[in-house]
């Protein structure tokens, strides 16, 4: 939900909120002054909408880990990440966490210049950082989620990968929800959009397993951008569907111990997603398959490939998906039921058995919105992760949340 702060025009600078009119007009004056100092054309000021949005969200999580809870501050204590729930031996199994990390703020400008549309967008939240503590302040640094500029059909900057359809994510209280079943990446890219068609080149990054090793190698030497194409369309029945494909070069060019590696391989994938209306309810889904997808799926639960005995890269095949049904009991009450899964075809002769194999999770919640901007709810989540050597980790979590949309 976005709130318009002001729109400058030749007659006045109007505020949407009377009680903040003076302050918002001052913002307009300051922005106008700054742009005039830099020599910006006055027409830019006269035709710019400035908006803010975001939400405040508070979570209370009661978690039961099968083999000991991760330490306080671990990412698994913030939200469900496949591969982080195997536990820490010696720690207690049950823990309680309160947080407001998911709270976010975004700022957007929209400018019309000579029949061209110029948009700037930046969004921050406070997830994943571990620089605060729970002893006194519980303060955490903001991080950039999105930062991009769009001009007509072109978008440049950081946003959701074109391979992902964020509109198809289920309405869960967990930060991602269905984490193993969906592509989920934000990164810098150059994207062209024409109607329902999108084509992008995006930041490359290859993650690999060493030969007969569960350790993760970040090559950092990608020379060819990942290329993604996607097509979005609607049906007469009101369904919103999407199909996306990706091609990427897996690359490593580095020295590890006394061995010099220099190899490439092809990675590719396809993903289908959509929203299907069922009366007032809806079904959301995503299904993805590929070789060498790695970090694009399940929050990098498995790597894109493995280095074989000859120093070459063998891509890892993986597939995953989720389905979620949302039922509206009435205008204020609703429930989502979600099932999510992921699996990888690992070659244990190359990787060993201490590597992630598959992951499953399920969710059911009850959400209540007494007024449109405010939602409170409760959610139960169960997750199970497995390795090739038979080691398993389980997580049971009950989560209470309150969310106020700005």
C-alpha positions in Angstrom: 0.0 0.0 0.0 1.4 3.4 -1.0 0.7 6.8 0.4 1.1 9.9 -1.8 3.0 12.6 0.0 2.5 15.3 -2.5 2.3 16.0 -6.2 3.8 19.2 -7.5 2.0 21.2 -10.2 1.9 24.8 -11.4 -0.8 25.8 -8.9 0.2 24.3 -5.6 1.9 21.5 -3.7 -0.9 19.5 -2.0 -0.6 17.2 0.9 -2.9 14.2 1.2 -2.8 14.5 5.0 -4.0 17.8 6.5 -2.2 17.2 9.8 1.2 16.9 8.1 0.6 19.5 5.4 3.2 21.9 6.7 5.9 19.3 7.0 5.2 17.7 3.7 5.2 21.0 1.9 8.6 21.7 3.5 9.8 18.4 2.0 8.6 19.6 -1.4 10.4 22.8 -1.0 13.6 21.1 0.1 13.5 18.6 -2.9 12.7 21.4 -5.3 15.6 23.5 -3.9 18.0 20.6 -4.2 17.1 19.9 -7.8 17.2 23.6 -8.7 20.7 23.8 -7.3 21.8 21.0 -9.5 20.2 22.7 -12.5 17.3 20.3 -12.9 14.5 21.4 -15.2 11.5 22.9 -13.4 9.2 20.6 -15.4 10.6 17.6 -13.4 9.3 19.2 -10.2 6.0 20.1 -11.6 5.1 16.6 -12.7 6.5 14.4 -9.9 4.5 12.2 -7.5 6.3 11.4 -4.3 4.9 8.4 -2.4 5.9 6.3 0.7 4.8 2.9 1.7 5.8 -0.1 3.8 4.5 -1.6 7.0 5.3 -2.3 10.7 5.3 -6.0 11.6 5.8 -7.6 15.0 6.4 -11.4 15.3 6.3 -13.7 18.3 7.7 -17.2 17.5 7.5 -20.3 19.6 9.9 -22.9 18.0 10.7 -26.5 18.6 13.9 -27.8 16.9 14.4 -31.6 16.8 18.1 -31.5 17.6 18.7 -28.3 19.6 17.9 -24.8 18.6 20.3 -22.6 16.6 22.0 -19.9 18.6 20.3 -16.6 19.3 20.8 -14.3 16.3 20.9 -17.2 13.8 18.9 -16.5 10.6 16.7 -19.6 11.4 15.5 -17.8 14.5 14.3 -14.9 12.3 12.4 -16.9 9.6 12.5 -20.4 8.1 15.5 -21.1 5.9 15.9 -24.6 4.5 19.2 -26.2 5.7 19.4 -24.1 9.0 17.2 -26.3 11.2 19.4 -29.3 11.8 20.1 -27.8 15.2 23.0 -27.3 17.6 23.7 -30.2 19.8 23.6 -29.3 23.5 21.2 -26.4 23.0 17.6 -26.6 24.2 15.0 -27.6 21.7 12.3 -25.0 22.5 12.9 -21.3 22.1 10.9 -18.1 22.0 11.7 -15.1 19.8 10.1 -11.7 19.6 11.1 -9.4 16.7 10.1 -6.4 14.6 12.8 -7.0 12.0 10.5 -7.4 9.0 9.3 -3.8 9.4 10.0 -2.0 6.1 9.9 1.4 4.5 9.9 2.4 0.8 10.0 5.6 -1.1 8.9 6.2 -4.7 8.9 9.0 -7.2 7.0 9.0 -10.5 7.8 11.7 -13.0 6.1 12.4 -16.4 8.5 14.1 -18.8 7.5 14.8 -22.4 5.3 11.6 -22.4 8.0 9.5 -20.8 7.6 7.9 -17.4 10.5 8.0 -15.0 10.3 6.1 -11.7 12.7 5.7 -8.8 12.1 3.3 -6.0 14.1 2.3 -2.8 13.0 0.0 0.0 14.7 -0.9 3.3 14.0 -3.5 6.0 16.0 -4.9 9.0 16.2 -8.7 8.3 19.2 -11.1 8.3 21.7 -8.7 10.1 23.3 -10.0 13.3 24.9 -6.7 14.5 22.4 -6.1 17.3 21.7 -8.1 20.5 18.8 -9.1 22.7 20.4 -8.0 25.9 19.6 -4.3 25.8 18.7 -2.5 22.6 17.6 -5.1 20.0 18.8 -2.6 17.4 19.6 -3.8 13.8 21.0 -2.1 10.7 18.7 -1.4 7.8 19.5 -3.2 4.5 18.5 -2.4 0.9 15.8 -4.7 -0.5 15.1 -2.7 -3.7 16.8 0.2 -5.4 16.0 0.8 -9.0 15.2 3.4 -11.7 12.7 2.7 -14.5 12.4 4.8 -17.7 9.5 3.7 -19.9 10.2 0.0 -20.7 13.6 -0.2 -19.1 14.4 -0.9 -15.4 18.0 -0.7 -14.0 18.9 -1.6 -10.4 18.2 -4.2 -7.7 14.8 -5.9 -7.5 13.2 -9.3 -7.7 14.9 -11.6 -10.3 12.7 -11.9 -13.4 12.8 -15.6 -12.8 10.6 -15.2 -9.7 6.9 -14.2 -9.6 6.5 -12.6 -6.2 2.8 -12.0 -6.7 2.3 -15.8 -6.5 3.8 -16.1 -3.0 1.2 -17.3 -0.4 -0.1 -15.0 2.4 1.9 -16.6 5.2 3.2 -14.9 8.4 6.6 -16.4 7.9 8.9 -13.9 6.1 9.2 -16.0 2.9 6.6 -18.7 3.3 7.1 -21.8 1.1 10.8 -21.1 1.1 11.9 -24.3 -0.6 9.2 -24.3 -3.2 9.9 -20.9 -4.9 12.6 -19.1 -6.7 13.6 -16.2 -4.3 16.4 -13.8 -5.3 16.8 -10.1 -5.3 19.7 -8.8 -7.4 20.9 -6.0 -9.7 19.8 -6.3 -13.3 18.8 -4.6 -16.5 15.3 -5.5 -17.5 13.2 -4.7 -20.6 9.4 -5.0 -20.4 6.9 -4.9 -23.2 3.4 -5.8 -22.2 3.5 -9.2 -20.6 7.0 -10.0 -21.9 10.1 -9.4 -19.8 13.8 -9.9 -20.7 16.7 -9.3 -18.3 20.4 -9.7 -17.8 21.2 -10.2 -14.1 24.1 -10.5 -11.7 25.9 -13.9 -12.0 27.1 -15.8 -9.0 28.1 -19.5 -9.0 27.9 -21.7 -5.9 29.5 -25.1 -6.0 30.4 -28.1 -3.9 34.1 -29.1 -3.9 35.0 -32.7 -5.0 33.7 -35.1 -2.3 33.1 -32.2 0.0 29.9 -30.6 1.5 31.7 -27.2 1.7 30.3 -24.3 -0.5 32.6 -22.6 -2.9 31.6 -19.1 -4.1 33.4 -18.7 -7.4 33.0 -14.9 -7.6 34.4 -15.1 -11.2 31.3 -15.0 -13.3 31.9 -13.2 -16.6 28.5 -13.9 -18.4 25.3 -12.3 -16.9 22.4 -14.6 -16.1 19.7 -14.2 -18.8 16.0 -14.5 -17.9 12.9 -14.3 -20.0 9.4 -14.3 -18.6 5.8 -13.9 -20.0 2.8 -12.9 -17.8 -0.7 -13.3 -19.1 -4.3 -13.4 -17.9 -7.2 -15.6 -18.8 -10.8 -14.7 -19.4 -11.7 -16.5 -16.1 -9.4 -14.1 -14.2 -6.4 -16.3 -13.7 -3.0 -14.6 -13.7 -0.3 -16.9 -15.0 3.4 -16.7 -15.6 6.1 -18.8 -17.3 9.8 -18.0 -17.0 13.1 -19.4 -18.3 16.7 -18.8 -17.3 20.0 -19.6 -18.8 23.3 -19.1 -16.9 26.9 -19.9 -17.1 28.4 -21.8 -14.1 32.0 -20.6 -13.7 34.9 -21.1 -11.5 38.4 -19.6 -12.0 40.3 -19.7 -8.8 43.0 -21.5 -6.8 41.9 -23.7 -3.8 44.8 -25.0 -1.8 47.3 -26.1 -4.4 44.8 -26.7 -7.2 44.0 -24.2 -9.9 40.4 -24.5 -11.2 39.2 -23.1 -14.5 35.9 -24.5 -15.7 32.4 -23.6 -17.0 29.1 -25.4 -17.5 25.6 -24.5 -18.6 22.8 -24.0 -16.1 19.1 -23.6 -17.1 15.6 -23.7 -15.6 12.0 -23.1 -16.2 9.3 -22.0 -13.7 5.5 -21.9 -13.9 3.4 -19.9 -11.5 0.0 -18.4 -11.1 -3.0 -17.2 -9.2 -6.3 -19.0 -9.8 -9.5 -17.5 -8.6 -12.0 -19.8 -6.9 -15.0 -17.6 -6.2 -13.8 -15.2 -3.5 -10.9 -17.5 -2.7 -7.7 -18.2 -4.6 -5.0 -20.8 -5.3 -1.4 -19.7 -5.7 1.3 -22.0 -7.0 4.8 -22.3 -8.4 6.6 -25.2 -10.0 10.2 -25.1 -11.0 12.7 -27.4 -12.6 16.3 -26.9 -13.7 20.0 -27.9 -13.8 22.4 -25.7 -12.1 19.8 -23.4 -10.6 21.6 -23.4 -7.2 20.9 -20.1 -5.4 17.8 -19.4 -7.4 15.9 -22.1 -5.5 15.1 -22.8 -1.9 17.3 -20.0 -0.6 20.4 -21.9 -2.0 19.6 -25.1 -0.1 21.8 -26.9 -2.6 24.5 -25.5 -4.9 24.4 -25.1 -8.6 27.0 -27.8 -9.3 29.9 -29.9 -8.0 33.5 -30.1 -9.1 34.4 -33.5 -10.3 37.8 -35.4 -10.1 38.9 -33.7 -13.3 38.2 -30.2 -12.1 35.1 -29.8 -14.4 31.7 -28.7 -13.2 28.7 -31.1 -13.1 25.4 -29.2 -12.8 23.0 -30.4 -10.1 19.4 -31.1 -11.1 16.7 -29.8 -8.8 12.9 -29.3 -8.7 10.5 -27.8 -6.3 7.2 -26.1 -5.9 4.3 -25.1 -3.6 0.6 -24.8 -3.7 -1.5 -22.6 -1.4 -5.2 -22.2 -1.0 -6.6 -19.1 0.6 -10.2 -19.1 1.9 -12.0 -15.9 3.0 -14.4 -16.7 5.8 -15.8 -13.2 5.5 -14.4 -9.7 4.7 -12.2 -9.7 7.8 -11.2 -13.3 8.4 -9.2 -15.6 6.1 -7.0 -18.7 6.2 -4.2 -19.9 4.0 -3.1 -23.6 3.8 0.3 -24.1 2.1 2.4 -27.1 1.1 5.9 -26.7 -0.2 8.7 -29.1 -1.3 12.1 -29.3 -2.9 14.4 -32.1 -4.0 17.8 -32.4 -5.6 19.4 -35.2 -7.6 22.8 -35.4 -6.0 25.7 -37.5 -7.3 27.0 -38.7 -3.9 30.1 -40.2 -5.6 31.2 -36.7 -6.4 29.8 -34.9 -3.4 29.8 -37.3 -0.5 26.7 -37.9 1.6 26.8 -35.0 3.9 24.8 -32.7 1.6 21.2 -31.5 1.5 18.8 -33.8 -0.3 15.2 -32.6 0.1 13.1 -30.2 2.1 9.4 -30.0 3.0 7.2 -27.6 4.9 3.5 -26.9 5.5 1.6 -24.0 6.9 -1.9 -23.1 8.1 -2.9 -19.8 9.5 -5.8 -17.6 10.6 -5.7 -13.9 9.8 -8.0 -11.1 11.0 -8.2 -7.6 9.7 -10.5 -5.5 11.9 -9.7 -2.5 9.7 -8.0 -2.7 6.3 -4.5 -1.5 7.2 -4.2 -3.8 10.3 -3.8 -7.6 10.3 -3.3 -9.9 13.3 -2.9 -13.6 13.0 -1.6 -16.9 14.1 0.3 -19.5 12.0 1.5 -23.1 12.6 4.4 -24.3 10.5 6.1 -27.7 10.2 9.3 -28.2 8.2 11.6 -31.2 7.6 15.0 -31.2 6.0 17.0 -34.3 5.0 20.6 -35.0 4.0 21.9 -37.8 1.8 23.4 -39.5 4.8 20.0 -39.8 6.5 20.4 -36.9 9.0 17.2 -35.0 9.4 16.1 -31.8 11.0 12.6 -30.9 12.0 11.0 -27.6 13.1 7.6 -27.0 14.6 6.8 -23.3 15.0 3.7 -21.3 16.2 3.9 -17.7 15.1 1.8 -14.7 16.2 2.0 -11.5 14.2 0.6 -8.0 14.0 1.1 -6.0 10.9 0.1 -2.4 10.2 0.4 -1.2 6.6 1.5 2.4 6.2 
